[in-house]
Amino acid sequence: MDLSDTHVIMPMSWGSVGKVAPRVLDLASRHGLVCFDPQTEVLHVPPKLRGTDGLRLQPCAGLPVEDPDPDVVERAVHQVSGQNWFLILEKRLGRYVQVGGELRGNRWFRC
């Protein structure tokens, strides 16, 4: 771990990401801290620093992303697969777009 007044760099093993990452994001959010995930290139912005009418990106597999930029949305669409078969981009007022896929024979199609 690398810690200073301006940042914390915290590596975590792949086996613990599912349990540790949501907890880290929750703690960071409560303290108004921004988190960057270098594997997915996603910036997680805490509610205190976001607008009230932003978007939320929820993949089938993985953590939700608040206020994703267009590059993050595009990468997420390209990651739709048999194991991560849907993606929802939702406006906080209840409007949403959903992308999904299906397996036809031995080929994967995004719908």
Backbone torsions as a table, in degrees:
resi	resn	phi	psi	omega
1	MET	NA	141.8	177.3
2	ASP	-119.9	122.2	-173.2
3	LEU	-129.7	135.1	174.0
4	SER	-147.2	-174.5	177.8
5	ASP	-69.1	-20.3	-174.4
6	THR	-111.7	-11.8	-177.7
7	HIS	-159.2	163.0	170.2
8	VAL	-135.1	125.2	173.5
9	ILE	-108.9	118.6	-173.3
10	MET	-128.2	103.2	175.1
11	PRO	-75.1	152.3	174.7
12	MET	-142.5	148.6	-178.9
13	SER	-74.6	152.2	-179.5
14	TRP	-57.5	-35.9	-178.3
15	GLY	-66.8	-21.9	-177.6
16	SER	-105.9	-3.4	-175.8
17	VAL	-56.9	-42.9	-177.8
18	GLY	-59.5	-31.7	179.6
19	LYS	-94.7	-38.5	-173.1
20	VAL	-80.1	-45.0	-175.1
21	ALA	-58.2	-47.3	178.6
22	PRO	-60.2	-36.4	179.0
23	ARG	-67.5	-43.1	178.3
24	VAL	-62.5	-44.7	179.1
25	LEU	-63.1	-38.3	177.9
26	ASP	-63.7	-47.9	179.0
27	LEU	-62.5	-44.1	179.2
28	ALA	-61.6	-42.3	179.5
29	SER	-61.3	-44.4	-179.9
30	ARG	-62.5	-28.2	-177.8
31	HIS	-102.5	8.9	177.1
32	GLY	69.5	31.5	-178.5
33	LEU	-104.0	144.0	177.6
34	VAL	-90.0	138.7	177.5
35	CYS	-117.2	139.5	175.6
36	PHE	-117.8	128.3	176.6
37	ASP	-101.8	105.2	-176.0
38	PRO	-67.8	-25.4	179.3
39	GLN	-69.0	-41.9	-179.6
40	THR	-99.3	-6.0	-176.8
41	GLU	55.8	44.3	-179.1
42	VAL	-113.6	133.5	175.2
43	LEU	-98.6	120.9	178.7
44	HIS	-98.7	112.9	-176.3
45	VAL	-100.6	129.2	-178.6
46	PRO	-68.6	154.8	-177.8
47	PRO	-53.1	-36.6	-179.0
48	LYS	-59.8	-25.1	-176.7
49	LEU	-104.2	2.1	-178.6
50	ARG	-103.0	160.9	172.3
51	GLY	-76.4	172.2	-178.1
52	THR	-90.6	-12.2	-176.8
53	ASP	-115.2	26.6	-176.3
54	GLY	-75.2	-173.9	-178.6
55	LEU	-107.8	158.4	175.3
56	ARG	-131.3	129.7	179.3
57	LEU	-107.9	119.3	-178.1
58	GLN	-121.4	108.6	174.5
59	PRO	-82.5	161.6	175.3
60	CYS	-61.2	-43.9	179.7
61	ALA	-117.8	121.9	178.6
62	GLY	121.9	179.7	-176.6
63	LEU	-87.2	148.1	175.5
64	PRO	-69.1	154.9	178.9
65	VAL	-123.1	124.0	177.7
66	GLU	-88.6	136.8	178.7
67	ASP	50.2	55.0	-179.4
68	PRO	-68.7	145.7	175.2
69	ASP	-83.4	167.0	-175.8
70	PRO	-57.0	-35.1	179.0
71	ASP	-64.4	-39.4	178.7
72	VAL	-64.9	-42.9	179.0
73	VAL	-63.0	-44.8	-179.7
74	GLU	-62.1	-45.6	178.3
75	ARG	-60.6	-40.0	-179.5
76	ALA	-64.9	-40.3	178.5
77	VAL	-62.2	-41.2	179.9
78	HIS	-70.5	-15.2	179.5
79	GLN	-93.5	-0.2	175.8
80	VAL	-64.3	128.0	-175.1
81	SER	-153.1	-172.5	178.7
82	GLY	-62.5	-32.6	179.4
83	GLN	-88.7	-23.5	-178.9
84	ASN	-126.8	71.4	-163.1
85	TRP	-86.2	-2.7	173.2
86	PHE	-147.1	163.1	-179.1
87	LEU	-147.8	133.1	179.6
88	ILE	-121.5	128.4	173.5
89	LEU	-111.6	113.0	-170.6
90	GLU	-122.6	136.8	171.4
91	LYS	-86.2	145.4	-174.8
92	ARG	-61.2	-16.2	179.6
93	LEU	-86.0	8.3	174.4
94	GLY	100.1	-0.1	176.6
95	ARG	-90.3	144.9	-177.4
96	TYR	-152.6	162.0	171.7
97	VAL	-125.1	135.0	180.0
98	GLN	-122.8	134.4	175.9
99	VAL	-113.5	135.8	178.3
100	GLY	-140.1	-179.7	179.8
101	GLY	-146.0	168.3	176.3
102	GLU	-147.6	152.9	178.6
103	LEU	-95.6	121.3	176.7
104	ARG	-117.3	110.0	-174.4
105	GLY	67.4	-117.4	177.3
106	ASN	-115.5	19.4	-178.5
107	ARG	-118.0	139.8	-179.0
108	TRP	-96.1	132.7	179.1
109	PHE	-123.5	134.7	171.9
110	ARG	-85.7	135.7	-179.2
111	CYS	-108.9	NA	NA
